[in-house]
């Protein structure tokens, strides 16, 4: 899980940094841009893959000092955000109108920073949540190693955890059970995720589990017998 924290955290930081750069770049472009009246001359279909529905990007024609220019908007949508022949305001680089011009609209100007910012927040939030979960689990394990009641649980099997996957790979978990001699209740224990098959390294029948005497649902299965790999 620590590797996932690092990957998600770095991805989130990079996306937020990209958001800041895009925001500054767009703001600077707007401050220095010239304006002109443009007209939508075509709607160009775009597909992300062969099976997806197309989105439509407007092609816009405009003139500066008697010179005509055309550009295709970097943003597209379905249904189209503009109609053929629709008049739009164009902002352009005064030094090079033909190489950098955009429709003066929210989608055309701010869609890129918005998407990058939202993705950056999602990745950063996931990294933060995973980090908090890992810290909480580590603290519980440390407390159980100091104060937990050691019990020997009978190994009942090794399974794949299909509720969790990385690159379409599911981790292994060891299942074990223990009957509390005082209450007669049977408790089922599940190990932490193991990214290789642990069966060749299992003890014959039992595994040590540290249990919270006040709450047996809080436990830590000791996997000391496994090699450091995976």
C-alpha positions as CSV (number, residue, x, y, z in Angstrom):
1,X,0.0,0.0,0.0
2,X,2.9,2.3,0.6
3,X,3.9,2.2,-3.1
4,X,0.3,3.1,-4.0
5,X,0.5,6.1,-1.7
6,X,3.7,7.3,-3.4
7,X,2.3,6.8,-6.9
8,X,-1.0,8.5,-6.2
9,X,0.6,11.2,-4.3
10,X,3.2,12.1,-6.9
11,X,0.6,11.9,-9.7
12,X,-1.7,14.2,-7.7
13,X,1.1,16.7,-7.1
14,X,2.1,16.7,-10.7
15,X,-1.5,17.2,-11.9
16,X,-2.0,20.1,-9.4
17,X,1.3,21.7,-10.6
18,X,0.1,21.3,-14.2
19,X,-3.2,23.0,-13.2
20,X,-1.3,25.9,-11.8
21,X,0.8,26.2,-15.0
22,X,-2.2,26.0,-17.3
23,X,-4.1,28.6,-15.2
24,X,-1.2,31.0,-15.3
25,X,-0.6,30.4,-19.0
26,X,-4.3,31.0,-19.9
27,X,-4.5,34.1,-17.7
28,X,-1.4,35.6,-19.3
29,X,-2.8,34.8,-22.7
30,X,-6.1,36.5,-22.0
31,X,-4.3,39.6,-20.6
32,X,-2.2,40.0,-23.7
33,X,-4.7,38.8,-26.3
34,X,-6.4,40.7,-29.1
35,X,-10.1,40.2,-29.9
36,X,-12.0,39.7,-33.1
37,X,-15.3,38.5,-34.3
38,X,-15.3,34.9,-35.7
39,X,-17.7,32.5,-37.3
40,X,-18.1,28.7,-36.9
41,X,-17.4,27.2,-40.3
42,X,-17.4,23.5,-39.6
43,X,-17.9,21.0,-36.8
44,X,-15.1,18.3,-36.9
45,X,-15.9,14.9,-35.4
46,X,-13.4,13.4,-32.9
47,X,-13.3,9.9,-31.5
48,X,-11.3,8.6,-28.6
49,X,-11.6,5.1,-30.0
50,X,-13.4,3.3,-32.7
51,X,-16.4,2.2,-30.6
52,X,-17.1,5.6,-28.9
53,X,-19.5,8.3,-29.9
54,X,-17.9,11.3,-31.6
55,X,-17.5,14.7,-30.1
56,X,-17.5,17.8,-32.2
57,X,-14.9,20.6,-32.2
58,X,-15.7,23.9,-33.9
59,X,-13.6,25.2,-36.7
60,X,-13.6,29.0,-36.6
61,X,-12.7,31.6,-39.2
62,X,-11.8,35.2,-38.2
63,X,-9.9,38.2,-39.7
64,X,-7.3,40.5,-38.3
65,X,-6.2,43.6,-40.3
66,X,-7.7,42.2,-43.5
67,X,-5.9,38.8,-43.1
68,X,-8.1,35.7,-42.7
69,X,-7.3,32.9,-40.3
70,X,-8.8,29.6,-39.3
71,X,-8.3,27.4,-36.2
72,X,-10.0,24.3,-34.7
73,X,-10.9,24.6,-31.0
74,X,-9.0,22.3,-28.6
75,X,-12.3,21.5,-26.8
76,X,-15.0,19.3,-28.2
77,X,-18.4,18.1,-27.0
78,X,-21.5,16.1,-27.9
79,X,-23.9,17.7,-28.6
80,X,-21.8,20.4,-30.2
81,X,-21.4,23.5,-28.1
82,X,-21.7,25.8,-31.2
83,X,-23.9,25.8,-34.3
84,X,-22.6,26.1,-37.9
85,X,-22.5,29.8,-38.8
86,X,-22.7,30.9,-35.2
87,X,-20.8,34.1,-34.4
88,X,-18.2,33.8,-31.6
89,X,-15.7,36.1,-30.0
90,X,-12.1,35.1,-30.7
91,X,-9.1,36.0,-28.7
92,X,-5.7,35.6,-30.3
93,X,-2.0,36.2,-29.9
94,X,-1.3,39.7,-31.5
95,X,2.2,38.6,-32.5
96,X,0.9,35.5,-34.3
97,X,-2.9,35.3,-34.8
98,X,-2.7,32.3,-37.0
99,X,-0.8,30.1,-34.5
100,X,-2.6,30.8,-31.3
101,X,-6.3,31.7,-31.3
102,X,-9.1,30.5,-29.1
103,X,-12.9,31.0,-28.7
104,X,-13.5,33.4,-25.8
105,X,-15.6,30.9,-23.8
106,X,-15.3,29.0,-20.5
107,X,-14.9,25.5,-22.1
108,X,-12.3,26.6,-24.6
109,X,-10.2,28.5,-22.1
110,X,-10.6,26.7,-18.8
111,X,-11.6,23.1,-19.5
112,X,-7.9,21.9,-19.5
113,X,-7.1,23.5,-16.1
114,X,-10.4,22.3,-14.7
115,X,-9.9,18.7,-15.7
116,X,-6.3,18.6,-14.5
117,X,-7.3,20.3,-11.2
118,X,-10.1,17.8,-10.5
119,X,-7.9,14.8,-11.4
120,X,-5.1,16.3,-9.2
121,X,-7.6,16.6,-6.3
122,X,-8.8,13.0,-6.7
123,X,-5.4,11.5,-6.8
124,X,-4.2,13.6,-3.9
125,X,-7.3,12.7,-1.8
126,X,-6.8,9.0,-2.6
127,X,-3.1,9.3,-1.5
128,X,-4.1,11.1,1.7
129,X,-6.8,8.5,2.6
130,X,-4.5,5.6,1.9
131,X,-1.8,7.2,4.0
132,X,-4.2,7.7,6.9
133,X,-5.4,4.1,6.6
134,X,-1.8,2.8,6.6
135,X,-0.9,5.0,9.6
136,X,-4.0,3.9,11.6
137,X,-3.3,0.2,10.7
138,X,0.4,0.5,11.7
139,X,-0.5,2.0,15.1
140,X,-3.0,-0.7,15.7
141,X,-0.5,-3.4,14.8
142,X,2.1,-1.8,17.1
143,X,-0.4,-1.7,20.0
144,X,-1.4,-5.3,19.4
145,X,2.2,-6.4,19.3
146,X,2.7,-4.8,22.7
147,X,-0.6,-5.5,24.4
148,X,-2.4,-8.1,22.2
149,X,-3.3,-11.6,23.3
150,X,-1.4,-14.2,21.2
151,X,-3.6,-17.1,20.1
152,X,-3.1,-20.0,17.7
153,X,-5.7,-20.0,14.9
154,X,-6.3,-22.9,12.6
155,X,-5.5,-22.2,9.0
156,X,-8.5,-22.8,6.8
157,X,-7.2,-21.8,3.5
158,X,-5.6,-19.4,1.1
159,X,-7.7,-17.4,-1.3
160,X,-7.5,-14.4,-3.7
161,X,-9.1,-11.2,-2.6
162,X,-11.2,-10.4,-5.7
163,X,-12.4,-7.1,-4.1
164,X,-9.0,-5.6,-4.7
165,X,-6.7,-5.6,-7.7
166,X,-3.7,-3.8,-9.1
167,X,-3.0,-4.2,-12.9
168,X,-5.7,-6.9,-12.9
169,X,-3.8,-8.9,-10.3
170,X,-5.5,-9.9,-7.0
171,X,-3.6,-10.3,-3.8
172,X,-3.6,-13.5,-1.7
173,X,-4.9,-13.7,1.8
174,X,-4.6,-16.4,4.5
175,X,-7.8,-17.4,6.3
176,X,-7.8,-18.8,9.8
177,X,-10.2,-19.4,12.6
178,X,-10.1,-19.5,16.4
179,X,-12.6,-20.4,19.0
180,X,-12.6,-18.2,22.1
181,X,-12.5,-20.7,25.1
182,X,-14.3,-18.2,27.3
183,X,-17.3,-17.4,25.1
184,X,-17.2,-20.4,22.7
185,X,-17.5,-17.9,19.8
186,X,-15.5,-18.7,16.6
187,X,-13.6,-15.8,15.1
188,X,-12.5,-15.7,11.5
189,X,-9.2,-13.9,10.8
190,X,-7.9,-12.7,7.4
191,X,-4.2,-11.7,6.8
192,X,-2.9,-8.6,5.1
193,X,-2.6,-8.7,1.4
194,X,0.2,-10.9,0.1
195,X,1.4,-10.4,-3.5
196,X,2.7,-13.9,-4.0
197,X,1.4,-17.4,-3.3
198,X,2.1,-18.0,0.4
199,X,1.0,-21.7,0.4
200,X,4.6,-23.2,0.1
201,X,5.6,-21.2,3.3
202,X,2.6,-21.9,5.5
203,X,3.0,-23.6,8.9
204,X,1.5,-27.0,9.1
205,X,-1.9,-26.2,10.7
206,X,-1.8,-23.0,12.8
207,X,-0.8,-19.4,12.6
208,X,-0.2,-16.9,15.4
209,X,-2.7,-14.1,15.7
210,X,-2.5,-11.1,18.2
211,X,-6.0,-10.3,19.3
212,X,-7.3,-7.3,21.2
213,X,-8.7,-8.9,24.4
214,X,-11.4,-6.2,24.6
215,X,-12.4,-6.6,20.9
216,X,-11.4,-9.7,19.1
217,X,-12.4,-8.1,15.8
218,X,-9.2,-6.1,16.1
219,X,-6.3,-8.4,15.4
220,X,-3.0,-8.8,13.6
221,X,-1.9,-12.1,11.9
222,X,1.8,-12.6,12.3
223,X,3.3,-13.4,8.9
224,X,6.8,-13.8,10.1
225,X,7.2,-17.1,8.3
226,X,6.9,-15.5,4.8
227,X,10.0,-14.4,2.9
228,X,10.6,-10.7,2.1
229,X,9.4,-10.6,-1.5
230,X,6.5,-9.8,-3.7
